[in-house]
Amino acid sequence: MSLPEPLSFARDWQAAWNSHDLDRVLARYTDDIRFRSSKAQTLVGRGLIEGKDALRDYWRQALEAQPTLAFRVQDVFGGYQMIVITYLNHRDVLAAETLYFNEEGLVYRAAASHRDI
């Protein structure tokens, strides 16, 4: 198992998102990624996004709707074949991303949770 070093991964993850470069963001995800998010439910009508192409489309729509989107990592937790990143978005909403890694060190399952205030 080649789990990336959690803090280094989180820094790269933040930089990729803040660049708004979807190829850079998606480079660490498998083609058959399964991503869960209530924000996806709101934006595209389903909370489970399956496959890299569908995830790219969802995130493209999210970036178009929020052109000032930016993340600031708050904390990082390493677990067994997983990393949890907590972060503040551009609206200072606290969120967490849970990322599960395969044997090649790519994310095959992920979920985003947001504090609702």
N, C-alpha and C positions, 0 to 999 in steps of 0.2 A: 504494500500500500504506500503510495507516495502522496500523503496528505501534505499540502503546502503549509508552510509555517504560518500560523494564524495571523499574527500582526502584520507580516509582510503582505499576505493575501489581502487583508483588510485595507491596507494603504493603497495597493494596486486597484482594488475594487472601487474605492472612493475616487481615485484619480480617473479611472475609466468612466465612471458615471458622470463626474464633473466635466469631462471632455465632451459628453453627449455623443461619443463615437460608439454606435451600437456594435460594430464589428469588434472593437476593443472590449466592450462589456461582455459580449457573447462568446469570446474566445475561450473562456474557461468552462463552458457548458457543453454537455453532450447533445447530439442531434435529437435524442429522444427524451430530453428534459421534461420533467413534470413540475410545474410551478403553481403554487396556490397563493391567492391574494384576494382579499375582499375588495381592494381597489380595482382589480381586474373585473370582478363581478359588476362593479358600478360602471366601468368604462366600456367593456366589450360584451357584457351580458353573461359571463361565466367566470367562476372563481378558480377553476382549474384550467391552466393553459398547458397543452401537450404538444411538444415538439419545438425545435429551435425556430423554425419559420413562424409559427404562431406566436411564440414568445417575442420574436423580433417585431412582429406586427403590433402586438400589444404595447411593447415598450416604445415603439415609434409613435404610436398614438398618444401615449402618456407624455412623451417629450414635446410633441407638438402642442399639447394642451397646457404644458407647463414649461415654457421656454427658459425660465430662470431656475429650473430644478437644480439643486445642489445638495450634496450630502456631506455631513461632518461626523466621522466615526467617533463614538463616545467610548465604546469598550468592545473587547473581542474575547470570545470564549472558545477554547479548543475542546473538542470531545472526541469520542471514538468515531473516526471517519466523518467528522462533521466540524463545522465552525459556525458560531453564532456571532453576528455583528450587530451591535446596537448603534444607532446613529440618529442625528437630528437632520430633518430635511430643511429646505429653504424657508419653510413656514414655522420652523422650530417645533415641529411635531416629532415626538420620539417614536422610533420604529425599530424593529429587529428583523434581521434576515437570517434564516436558518438554512444552511447549505450542507448537503450530503454529498460526499465524494466517492467516486468509483476507484478501482485499482489503479487507473491511469492518472488520478489526481484531478479529474474533471467532475464538475457538478452535474449529477443526474437527477437530483430532486431538491427542491427549494421551496421555501415559504416565507412570505412577508407578513408581518403583523404591525399594526399602527395603533398608537394610543389615540383613542377618540376623546377629544376634549370639547 
